[in-house]
Amino acid sequence: MGGCFSKPKPVEVKIEVVIPEKERSKEEMSPNGKASPLVYKVNGTARHYHLEEHPIASNPYHNPKDVVEASVCHVKDLENGQMREVDLGCGKALLIKENGEFYAMGHKCPHYGAPLVKGVLSKGRVRCPWHGACFNISTGDIEDFPGLDSLPRFQVKIEKEKVYIRASKQALQTQRRTKMMAKCISLSNYNLSSTNVLIIGAGAAGLVCAETLRQEGFSDRIVMCTMDRHLPYDRPKLSKSMDSHPEQIALRPKEFFRAYDIEVLTEMQVAAVDIKNKTAVFKDGFKMEYNKLLIATGNTPKALSCKGKEVENVFNIRTPEDANRVVKLATSKNVVIVGASFLGMEVAAYLTERAHSVSVVELEEVPFKKFFGERVGRAVMKMFENNRVKFYMQTEVSELREQEGKLKEVVLKSGKVLRADVCVVGIGAVPATGFLKQSGINIDSKGFIVVNKMMQTNIPGVFAAGDAVTFPLALRNNKKVNVPHWQMAHMHGRIAALNMLAHGMEISTVPYLWTAMFGKSIRYAGHGEGFDDVVIQGDLDELKFVAFYTKSDEVVAVASMNYDPIVSKVAEVLAAGRTIRKRDVETGDMSWLTGKGS
């Protein structure tokens, strides 16, 4: 299943990038000859502004001197189902053989740069070993997420038992490709208060929806609105890389939105949706009509309800400014994290080397017990304790005490008093759907928007995606679930866009998530809610393990640390619709991964 040979033969191969003619002729500017506007809120009013004219080149490979050739192997050096990372002198490519055919494309996942040669090759696509993104080996197109970009595809030729490939230097160096997108027919005569597609929320779901519409040739107006002050950014990094600035974690640069006529209203909150008149009403009174609507508002962090909750230096990590402020205040100070959630534990791990002390307060007896199980949770807890993090379990905060208006102490219900200069709250979140209560859109008892497999709500033309929805999960017999994770938000946005265009596409992706702490990652695929047993292989004490979560006799999810690419392999098995039995993993025999097991 992939990997390099230990003794490659010194034979010749040539590699070449193929740029479709329709991309070669693609213009960089809007059809109306002007740069497309971004929309920002200024003094409470939505305003349109043109960015500087620095068009994004759709094809940077015009110069023939940019093309290089290199040699890597003979046709017999790769068996079917094998991959090899090849060095072309000025960069690397991934060479693949499947069903007797050779393919070549970028070797790094565009998301975080994972080496795809260590990933999983299956049925015409490669799955990233780190975070599960999938790429078509024929086209390089991204087929499952996370990430926004596809891979450059390189043409392969066979002559006299040798594989010849030509490659562009720039493609080799960038290792990413933006799929061709349509542009708005005209932005010169539109009505400010009317749009064809309105997207409420500018996270991964909203952005992927907008991009997918353009990729599919949609050329009418698209408007995104967000309560945030920034263009869409990589929100998971807020707790993993807390000192990142907004421009460092932006999902797309400003120029991208202008080039593809995706308008963004920042610091604009929708207060209500009038489904009868297809109108969104903003908090400042501004109204916008729409034809199609996507609601991708995400969630809102829960706040503490204890005495003293209003004192200064108590934070929910919601924006880059929140994260940056916490890092500054926590340096050489005492930090208390309330909640051993993914966010809380990631923040605790990040601050350990910066703060004087880090303490975690949690109601459960073990971190992640409901998600990873008690044994994995205890192994993670031990790793934190070995890094000077102090835990106060099976208790909660009763009071926050201040001195001169700023946090000084955190008082626990157990009676323990913790010194604290800064407190981060990570006790969960609720869907940000309060503004929809009177809309007629179906909301369940917990506040989640109910959608079908096509991300459609009960209202025609209204779609929803991301953390705020429950949807039928094919993996669990179409049980309605909420999966508030980055990869799933991407896929929701894509499915919603395709069905806005009446493609009839149903969601069938396998949930995939990860967390990073102290330079180590736990990867997870599937949906383990309600698991009744955990089968563990490897060594928890050495933090090298794989955990299979079972319900009755079926594996419903898997997690691993230092065991790549097992989670991506399991994700491919589940994506193929194959059932993994508990007995398959209890024996330690991994033949079921290739379909040879029971």
Secondary structure, DSSP 8 states (H G I E B T S, - for coil): -----SS-----B--EE---HHHHT--SS-TTSS--EEEEEETTEEEEEE--S----S-----GGGEEE----BGGGS-TTEEEEEE-SS-EEEEEEETTEEEEEESB-TTT--BGGGSEEETTEEE-TTT--EEETTT--EEESS-S-B--EEE-EEETTEEE-EEEHHHHHH--B-------S-SSS--TTEEEEEEE--SHHHHHHHHHHHHTT--S-EEEE-SSSSS-B-TTHHHHSTT--GGGSBSS-HHHHHHTTEEEE-S--EEEEETTTTEEEETTS-EEEEEEEEE---EEE----SBTTTSBSEE---SHHHHHHHHHHHTTSEEEEE--SHHHHHHHHHHTTTSSEEEEEESSSSTTHHHH-HHHHHHHHHHHHTTTEEEEES--EEEEEEETTEEEEEEETTS-EEE-SEEEE-S-EEES-GGGTTTS--B-TTS-EE--TTSB-SSTTEEE-GGGEEEEEGGGTTEEE---SHHHHHHHHHHHHHHHTT---------EEEEEETTEEEEEEE--TT--EEEEEEETTTTEEEEEEEETTEEEEEEEES-TTHHHHHHHHHHTT---BHHHHHS---GGGGT---
